[in-house]
Amino acid sequence: MATVLLQARVGSTRLPGKALLPILDKPMLHYTVETLKLSPGVDRVVLAIPVNPADDPLVDFAREHAVDCFRGSEANVLERFYRASLQFKDSFYFRATGDNPVLDYRHPRRLLDHLIASQCDYTGERGMPLGSAVEAFTFGALEKCFKEATSEADLEHVTLYMKQSGRFNVQYFDAPEECFYPQLRLTVDYPEDFQRVSCIIAHLYKEKIPLFEEVIAFSKKQGWI
C-alpha cells in the first residue's frame, strides 16, 4: 500500500487557524484524517508540519488521532516531505493537504492502482472537485525532486517540479463520471469556503464518512454545481 504525507499548519493569512477550526465540535483536519484512514489504499497517515511553536497544537492533534507526526522546514515543504519519507519509509506516497476536509475515500486507491500498473512516477485524477483530490508518486520521484529542484516555487509546492520539469513519467486519468465535477470548490481558503464544507459535513458526516456521490448530490441541491 502507501503512506499519506499530510501537509498542514496553523498559520494562514487568508483564514487563520483553519486546520483546527471546529465543525460539529471537531477540528476541520479531523475529517481529512479520518477519510484518509478509511481509504483501502492507505497504510499510514503522517502529519507533516513545520517546526514552529505556533504549530504545536497539531502535535497534540496527531497524538489524539493516532497518526504519526513529522516536523520540518516551514518554507521548504519539499524538504519536509523528503525528510518525512526517510523516517517513514515506503515505496509509494500520497500528498494531501489539511485544508481539504471533503475527500473521496476511494480516490487514493484509484491513484495507487494506476501508479503501480503504469509504473509511472506521478499520477493524478482529472476532473475531481477542487480540494477533493490527493496526488500519488513514488519515493524515487520524491527523492529526485529533492536533489534537483531549486526554485522557490518548487520548494514550496512539493510536486510542481515533478509535474513541470519534463524529467518524470507523469500520467493523468479521468475521475469516474459520478465524481467528475471540476466546477465544484471544496478546498478551504476563505470564510465562504469554510461555510460550504461546514454545511456539507453538518448534513452528511454525523454518523460516518459518506460516499462521495452523496457529497455531489447534496452540492447539486444547494446549487453549487
ROVO-198621 format. One record per residue (C-alpha): residue in one letter; y, z, x; residue number from 0. Coordinates in steps of 0.02 Angstrom, whole numbers, plus 50000, padded with zeros to 5 digits. Layout:
ROVO-198621
+-----+-------+-------+-------+-----+
! res !     Y !     Z !     X !   n !
+-----+-------+-------+-------+-----+
!   A !     Y !     Z !     X ! NUM !
...
+-----+-------+-------+-------+-----+
END
This chain:
ROVO-198621
+-----+-------+-------+-------+-----+
! res !     Y !     Z !     X !   n !
+-----+-------+-------+-------+-----+
!   M ! 50000 ! 50000 ! 50000 !   0 !
!   A ! 50180 ! 50029 ! 50059 !   1 !
!   T ! 50318 ! 50154 ! 50090 !   2 !
!   V ! 50485 ! 50158 ! 49999 !   3 !
!   L ! 50637 ! 50194 ! 50106 !   4 !
!   L ! 50760 ! 50255 ! 49975 !   5 !
!   Q ! 50939 ! 50243 ! 50037 !   6 !
!   A ! 51056 ! 50374 ! 49962 !   7 !
!   R ! 51211 ! 50475 ! 49999 !   8 !
!   V ! 51326 ! 50591 ! 49905 !   9 !
!   G ! 51488 ! 50510 ! 49962 !  10 !
!   S ! 51552 ! 50364 ! 49858 !  11 !
!   T ! 51731 ! 50305 ! 49847 !  12 !
!   R ! 51712 ! 50222 ! 49676 !  13 !
!   L ! 51606 ! 50356 ! 49591 !  14 !
!   P ! 51596 ! 50514 ! 49698 !  15 !
!   G ! 51431 ! 50608 ! 49698 !  16 !
!   K ! 51349 ! 50479 ! 49586 !  17 !
!   A ! 51172 ! 50504 ! 49653 !  18 !
!   L ! 51171 ! 50682 ! 49587 !  19 !
!   L ! 51269 ! 50656 ! 49426 !  20 !
!   P ! 51168 ! 50730 ! 49282 !  21 !
!   I ! 51081 ! 50628 ! 49148 !  22 !
!   L ! 50978 ! 50730 ! 49024 !  23 !
!   D ! 51006 ! 50880 ! 49139 !  24 !
!   K ! 50927 ! 50791 ! 49288 !  25 !
!   P ! 51013 ! 50705 ! 49435 !  26 !
!   M ! 51027 ! 50517 ! 49419 !  27 !
!   L ! 50923 ! 50500 ! 49578 !  28 !
!   H ! 50779 ! 50587 ! 49488 !  29 !
!   Y ! 50747 ! 50431 ! 49384 !  30 !
!   T ! 50743 ! 50316 ! 49536 !  31 !
!   V ! 50618 ! 50429 ! 49625 !  32 !
!   E ! 50504 ! 50460 ! 49477 !  33 !
!   T ! 50497 ! 50275 ! 49433 !  34 !
!   L ! 50453 ! 50227 ! 49612 !  35 !
!   K ! 50320 ! 50363 ! 49622 !  36 !
!   L ! 50241 ! 50288 ! 49467 !  37 !
!   S ! 50227 ! 50114 ! 49544 !  38 !
!   P ! 50049 ! 50059 ! 49590 !  39 !
!   G ! 50121 ! 49976 ! 49746 !  40 !
!   V ! 50198 ! 50134 ! 49818 !  41 !
!   D ! 50106 ! 50258 ! 49930 !  42 !
!   R ! 50255 ! 50363 ! 49983 !  43 !
!   V ! 50440 ! 50384 ! 49948 !  44 !
!   V ! 50554 ! 50432 ! 50092 !  45 !
!   L ! 50733 ! 50480 ! 50054 !  46 !
!   A ! 50836 ! 50405 ! 50196 !  47 !
!   I ! 51004 ! 50494 ! 50201 !  48 !
!   P ! 51147 ! 50517 ! 50326 !  49 !
!   V ! 51166 ! 50660 ! 50448 !  50 !
!   N ! 51317 ! 50727 ! 50359 !  51 !
!   P ! 51340 ! 50903 ! 50289 !  52 !
!   A ! 51402 ! 50827 ! 50126 !  53 !
!   D ! 51228 ! 50756 ! 50101 !  54 !
!   D ! 51137 ! 50922 ! 50123 !  55 !
!   P ! 51107 ! 50935 ! 49933 !  56 !
!   L ! 50997 ! 50781 ! 49948 !  57 !
!   V ! 50880 ! 50877 ! 50064 !  58 !
!   D ! 50857 ! 51006 ! 49928 !  59 !
!   F ! 50829 ! 50865 ! 49803 !  60 !
!   A ! 50691 ! 50789 ! 49911 !  61 !
!   R ! 50605 ! 50957 ! 49926 !  62 !
!   E ! 50613 ! 50988 ! 49739 !  63 !
!   H ! 50544 ! 50815 ! 49701 !  64 !
!   A ! 50406 ! 50822 ! 49832 !  65 !
!   V ! 50465 ! 50671 ! 49931 !  66 !
!   D ! 50490 ! 50654 ! 50117 !  67 !
!   C ! 50665 ! 50653 ! 50191 !  68 !
!   F ! 50738 ! 50570 ! 50345 !  69 !
!   R ! 50915 ! 50592 ! 50410 !  70 !
!   G ! 51000 ! 50463 ! 50519 !  71 !
!   S ! 51159 ! 50367 ! 50553 !  72 !
!   E ! 51283 ! 50358 ! 50410 !  73 !
!   A ! 51365 ! 50193 ! 50460 !  74 !
!   N ! 51216 ! 50107 ! 50543 !  75 !
!   V ! 51097 ! 50104 ! 50397 !  76 !
!   L ! 50983 ! 49979 ! 50484 !  77 !
!   E ! 50955 ! 50104 ! 50624 !  78 !
!   R ! 50925 ! 50241 ! 50495 !  79 !
!   F ! 50790 ! 50135 ! 50414 !  80 !
!   Y ! 50709 ! 50088 ! 50578 !  81 !
!   R ! 50704 ! 50267 ! 50642 !  82 !
!   A ! 50631 ! 50320 ! 50474 !  83 !
!   S ! 50496 ! 50188 ! 50490 !  84 !
!   L ! 50447 ! 50257 ! 50661 !  85 !
!   Q ! 50423 ! 50430 ! 50586 !  86 !
!   F ! 50341 ! 50369 ! 50426 !  87 !
!   K ! 50232 ! 50228 ! 50491 !  88 !
!   D ! 50171 ! 50090 ! 50377 !  89 !
!   S ! 50141 ! 49902 ! 50380 !  90 !
!   F ! 50249 ! 49865 ! 50228 !  91 !
!   Y ! 50411 ! 49940 ! 50164 !  92 !
!   F ! 50520 ! 49933 ! 50010 !  93 !
!   R ! 50707 ! 49958 ! 50018 !  94 !
!   A ! 50776 ! 50047 ! 49866 !  95 !
!   T ! 50947 ! 50125 ! 49834 !  96 !
!   G ! 50996 ! 50284 ! 49745 !  97 !
!   D ! 51124 ! 50201 ! 49633 !  98 !
!   N ! 50989 ! 50106 ! 49538 !  99 !
!   P ! 50904 ! 50227 ! 49417 ! 100 !
!   V ! 50833 ! 50099 ! 49295 ! 101 !
!   L ! 50690 ! 50007 ! 49380 ! 102 !
!   D ! 50533 ! 49915 ! 49325 ! 103 !
!   Y ! 50393 ! 50021 ! 49398 ! 104 !
!   R ! 50279 ! 49868 ! 49404 ! 105 !
!   H ! 50405 ! 49770 ! 49509 ! 106 !
!   P ! 50360 ! 49841 ! 49683 ! 107 !
!   R ! 50178 ! 49794 ! 49660 ! 108 !
!   R ! 50225 ! 49614 ! 49619 ! 109 !
!   L ! 50327 ! 49606 ! 49779 ! 110 !
!   L ! 50191 ! 49684 ! 49885 ! 111 !
!   D ! 50058 ! 49566 ! 49818 ! 112 !
!   H ! 50168 ! 49416 ! 49862 ! 113 !
!   L ! 50212 ! 49486 ! 50033 ! 114 !
!   I ! 50029 ! 49508 ! 50078 ! 115 !
!   A ! 49966 ! 49346 ! 50001 ! 116 !
!   S ! 50101 ! 49237 ! 50079 ! 117 !
!   Q ! 50107 ! 49330 ! 50245 ! 118 !
!   C ! 50296 ! 49313 ! 50242 ! 119 !
!   D ! 50419 ! 49435 ! 50322 ! 120 !
!   Y ! 50527 ! 49472 ! 50171 ! 121 !
!   T ! 50514 ! 49441 ! 49985 ! 122 !
!   G ! 50622 ! 49469 ! 49832 ! 123 !
!   E ! 50613 ! 49429 ! 49648 ! 124 !
!   R ! 50742 ! 49313 ! 49571 ! 125 !
!   G ! 50817 ! 49350 ! 49402 ! 126 !
!   M ! 50795 ! 49537 ! 49384 ! 127 !
!   P ! 50946 ! 49629 ! 49309 ! 128 !
!   L ! 51069 ! 49682 ! 49443 ! 129 !
!   G ! 51015 ! 49853 ! 49505 ! 130 !
!   S ! 50837 ! 49848 ! 49438 ! 131 !
!   A ! 50752 ! 49774 ! 49591 ! 132 !
!   V ! 50695 ! 49829 ! 49763 ! 133 !
!   E ! 50659 ! 49724 ! 49919 ! 134 !
!   A ! 50497 ! 49712 ! 50018 ! 135 !
!   F ! 50471 ! 49674 ! 50202 ! 136 !
!   T ! 50353 ! 49705 ! 50347 ! 137 !
!   F ! 50376 ! 49833 ! 50484 ! 138 !
!   G ! 50384 ! 49689 ! 50608 ! 139 !
!   A ! 50532 ! 49613 ! 50517 ! 140 !
!   L ! 50624 ! 49779 ! 50513 ! 141 !
!   E ! 50595 ! 49807 ! 50698 ! 142 !
!   K ! 50654 ! 49632 ! 50741 ! 143 !
!   C ! 50812 ! 49659 ! 50639 ! 144 !
!   F ! 50846 ! 49822 ! 50729 ! 145 !
!   K ! 50827 ! 49738 ! 50900 ! 146 !
!   E ! 50928 ! 49581 ! 50862 ! 147 !
!   A ! 51061 ! 49620 ! 50731 ! 148 !
!   T ! 51233 ! 49665 ! 50798 ! 149 !
!   S ! 51367 ! 49630 ! 50667 ! 150 !
!   E ! 51442 ! 49773 ! 50567 ! 151 !
!   A ! 51383 ! 49692 ! 50406 ! 152 !
!   D ! 51204 ! 49676 ! 50470 ! 153 !
!   L ! 51200 ! 49858 ! 50522 ! 154 !
!   E ! 51269 ! 49918 ! 50356 ! 155 !
!   H ! 51162 ! 49805 ! 50245 ! 156 !
!   V ! 50984 ! 49830 ! 50304 ! 157 !
!   T ! 50907 ! 49664 ! 50252 ! 158 !
!   L ! 51057 ! 49549 ! 50275 ! 159 !
!   Y ! 51002 ! 49486 ! 50447 ! 160 !
!   M ! 50826 ! 49461 ! 50380 ! 161 !
!   K ! 50890 ! 49352 ! 50239 ! 162 !
!   Q ! 51027 ! 49254 ! 50327 ! 163 !
!   S ! 50984 ! 49232 ! 50511 ! 164 !
!   G ! 50852 ! 49098 ! 50486 ! 165 !
!   R ! 50735 ! 49192 ! 50602 ! 166 !
!   F ! 50619 ! 49259 ! 50467 ! 167 !
!   N ! 50499 ! 49190 ! 50338 ! 168 !
!   V ! 50594 ! 49237 ! 50181 ! 169 !
!   Q ! 50519 ! 49198 ! 50011 ! 170 !
!   Y ! 50584 ! 49225 ! 49836 ! 171 !
!   F ! 50492 ! 49204 ! 49672 ! 172 !
!   D ! 50548 ! 49215 ! 49491 ! 173 !
!   A ! 50534 ! 49377 ! 49395 ! 174 !
!   P ! 50421 ! 49375 ! 49241 ! 175 !
!   E ! 50505 ! 49294 ! 49091 ! 176 !
!   E ! 50518 ! 49461 ! 48999 ! 177 !
!   C ! 50617 ! 49534 ! 49146 ! 178 !
!   F ! 50723 ! 49381 ! 49189 ! 179 !
!   Y ! 50896 ! 49440 ! 49136 ! 180 !
!   P ! 51012 ! 49425 ! 49288 ! 181 !
!   Q ! 51164 ! 49443 ! 49174 ! 182 !
!   L ! 51120 ! 49625 ! 49136 ! 183 !
!   R ! 51204 ! 49752 ! 49251 ! 184 !
!   L ! 51102 ! 49909 ! 49286 ! 185 !
!   T ! 51172 ! 49963 ! 49454 ! 186 !
!   V ! 51295 ! 50109 ! 49457 ! 187 !
!   D ! 51459 ! 50081 ! 49548 ! 188 !
!   Y ! 51588 ! 50127 ! 49417 ! 189 !
!   P ! 51603 ! 50254 ! 49274 ! 190 !
!   E ! 51563 ! 50119 ! 49145 ! 191 !
!   D ! 51402 ! 50080 ! 49239 ! 192 !
!   F ! 51353 ! 50263 ! 49234 ! 193 !
!   Q ! 51387 ! 50267 ! 49047 ! 194 !
!   R ! 51274 ! 50116 ! 49021 ! 195 !
!   V ! 51124 ! 50183 ! 49118 ! 196 !
!   S ! 51151 ! 50357 ! 49042 ! 197 !
!   C ! 51138 ! 50278 ! 48869 ! 198 !
!   I ! 50976 ! 50190 ! 48917 ! 199 !
!   I ! 50899 ! 50345 ! 48993 ! 200 !
!   A ! 50953 ! 50459 ! 48850 ! 201 !
!   H ! 50867 ! 50345 ! 48723 ! 202 !
!   L ! 50712 ! 50289 ! 48819 ! 203 !
!   Y ! 50669 ! 50414 ! 48957 ! 204 !
!   K ! 50650 ! 50576 ! 48859 ! 205 !
!   E ! 50460 ! 50584 ! 48871 ! 206 !
!   K ! 50408 ! 50456 ! 49002 ! 207 !
!   I ! 50467 ! 50311 ! 49109 ! 208 !
!   P ! 50473 ! 50165 ! 48986 ! 209 !
!   L ! 50408 ! 49990 ! 49008 ! 210 !
!   F ! 50547 ! 49876 ! 49068 ! 211 !
!   E ! 50529 ! 49771 ! 48912 ! 212 !
!   E ! 50591 ! 49922 ! 48814 ! 213 !
!   V ! 50746 ! 49929 ! 48926 ! 214 !
!   I ! 50778 ! 49744 ! 48893 ! 215 !
!   A ! 50753 ! 49763 ! 48705 ! 216 !
!   F ! 50872 ! 49912 ! 48698 ! 217 !
!   S ! 51002 ! 49820 ! 48802 ! 218 !
!   K ! 50995 ! 49674 ! 48682 ! 219 !
!   K ! 51025 ! 49791 ! 48535 ! 220 !
!   Q ! 51178 ! 49860 ! 48624 ! 221 !
!   G ! 51247 ! 49684 ! 48653 ! 222 !
!   W ! 51237 ! 49696 ! 48842 ! 223 !
!   I ! 51133 ! 49537 ! 48852 ! 224 !
+-----+-------+-------+-------+-----+
END
